[in-house]
């Protein structure tokens, strides 16, 4: 007999209703390679929850990895839950059905652990909606022994205070080992039938787990300071360090991923060729959060490509990373895959640099006739590119474009940001000038080029050199958008931009503190969902939510922070030192660039020394020596610096 | 060599659209390592034709696709490989070689026989509405598309309706034969909707509809 705890809506009931919603196949499961275990016969049931729609969630590589890792454990059953689209939410509420898992249609509330993936701040209302649809109290303090443990990981977990009231524990850093540690701790605790607080304490004892309810937050002129609470015989760490895998080559990887029955946003196999990026772009959170660079060996990449293509039937595989042209064996790997052509598949590289080498790679991949080429100079003027450490010259951008036109491309898409720190109108107009020059190059090559300028508003992110900087206010961002649009008129030039209001909302939550939880809950109660979707976001409801809860969004989004300010994420360490970030910020103001440590010289960011890890390049190539040039070493007297071997304390970290 | 497959789009995958079904078949054929003949051109695609699209929500018991293959592989081996590669909810019923001179599929399809299962209705009301529908010379239905509303006369497409049967309390099952005319046809859901004109209050989105078979000339 089926365990009643795990019974959601029956298929017979569901199929009479699914015809009422858009894309009902989002909710039916049945993917080739999906794992379905008997939930009643395992020790720990885990719902891997993605707070966005199915097609987005199934393309998320991190979730694929965790699904595979957790289901490889015989005592765990891991199933998936995605945010239902608004029509499905309405249907669930109308029918009184709980949000259910894809594999077994088990109610979300029946799982032992719910693990959310935090990829983007504008999914936060979806997290509350999913908990609510699962019949789970939103706030951690309202959940008891009969409720699931709610955890969350992903990049936003490194600055998670806006979610601190709703999430029991945050998992920081690489999840491959940490997820296993968490379910083991849970299993032991479950066997012993301990209290919920006992579970949270045990989790807080794991490296890489932050339990917000074990910390008080002190708000004063210094900032927002998280202070560990004293328990008898236990005190959570002052600073929680993110988990870092030493080697990617030894890490588990889903070589038999599940294949959705409807096309995901990335409908292809994915092989992560390396993790981490040391290009050092000063706006880029991922570039700071995933250090150090760890490459997979080319033989491992080859094997994974073959296995994934064979298992999936895909005719395309993507070699995924934050900057794929940086992979030490990229040309050899692409050449070999094309030459040996396993399973007749195409190869794609999702993120290329702005240089001729990258264009050459794109040309090798033969995408010119079917799609355009995307380059991301990020800023129009050399001054701004230097300020953000996008180490590419105008000549290199133009050379890359010329190579692209010569290779047969006629459609070039350029990504830029506006609203960057120190940006002037001239810098904005330089975007238009650069696009026009690229168009001219195309014309000279005998093309009728289309140059698409896609511009997003800069949002300062935690753990980056720009974490002290204000985001420009929406009206000013709109003025700069108009300025650029007026300069971008003419045949062959297209302008696309993001909603300034969305960027501002993202900027509030990116660097938010625990007080934002009230506004988040208020916005959820007002029906805010899918805030990242321009046709769904309700900025007026958000304004009301901020007003009603006494929150000034400008305090979070548009305020320049003092150097000494204690940030709401200072007690969570990415491994990159705050002093390094400040130094990078100062160099930005002087438009000085910093090299990539792959080139052999350490930049002194601190990750390798403090976390006892190292850059791992494929083929046994040497990474940088830890001995940075003296002038570039983080100042040893700086109280904000954590040196290798030091016991990390909050006092030291925050300069107190 | 060209082969024709008779397959099932079963209950569990009824909510896939036609393009989704085609994609599932294409991926399954690649997993099954069929020696698919590819189209010419810059972006070669396997030569597969998946016929007689079914709407989202409708299952099909005997559906058809053709595939062109390199060489003359053993059909039994192909069938075994494909059967074990299809996603749950699909099934392969038959596989056989066909000649190049075969008439185009869409030209020889005459009708689809659907089974329609509706809840929350009395059998008398269903009978009454069907009688009204069948006696009418024209029954118009507005097909709403993103950029247009197209008015279709459903009546000539409905070739016949079987005697409704009670399948439970306020639950009725009936068969419906719907014509195909040079690739044009209508959806059984549209017919159900149009029964509102004949006093039957039924939400076609809640109906369970299966295409039992495709009828050829």
Boltz contact constraints between the chains, C-beta under 6 A:
constraints:
  - contact:
      token1: [A, 16]
      token2: [B, 206]
      max_distance: 6.0
  - contact:
      token1: [A, 18]
      token2: [B, 15]
      max_distance: 6.0
  - contact:
      token1: [A, 19]
      token2: [B, 57]
      max_distance: 6.0
  - contact:
      token1: [A, 19]
      token2: [B, 205]
      max_distance: 6.0
  - contact:
      token1: [A, 20]
      token2: [B, 205]
      max_distance: 6.0
  - contact:
      token1: [A, 24]
      token2: [B, 15]
      max_distance: 6.0
  - contact:
      token1: [A, 25]
      token2: [B, 15]
      max_distance: 6.0
  - contact:
      token1: [A, 25]
      token2: [B, 16]
      max_distance: 6.0
  - contact:
      token1: [A, 28]
      token2: [B, 15]
      max_distance: 6.0
  - contact:
      token1: [A, 30]
      token2: [B, 12]
      max_distance: 6.0
  - contact:
      token1: [A, 30]
      token2: [B, 87]
      max_distance: 6.0
  - contact:
      token1: [A, 30]
      token2: [B, 88]
      max_distance: 6.0
  - contact:
      token1: [A, 30]
      token2: [B, 89]
      max_distance: 6.0
  - contact:
      token1: [A, 32]
      token2: [B, 87]
      max_distance: 6.0
  - contact:
      token1: [A, 261]
      token2: [B, 16]
      max_distance: 6.0
  - contact:
      token1: [A, 261]
      token2: [B, 24]
      max_distance: 6.0
  - contact:
      token1: [A, 262]
      token2: [B, 20]
      max_distance: 6.0
  - contact:
      token1: [A, 313]
      token2: [B, 27]
      max_distance: 6.0
  - contact:
      token1: [A, 313]
      token2: [B, 30]
      max_distance: 6.0
  - contact:
      token1: [A, 313]
      token2: [B, 31]
      max_distance: 6.0
  - contact:
      token1: [A, 369]
      token2: [B, 42]
      max_distance: 6.0
  - contact:
      token1: [A, 370]
      token2: [B, 43]
      max_distance: 6.0
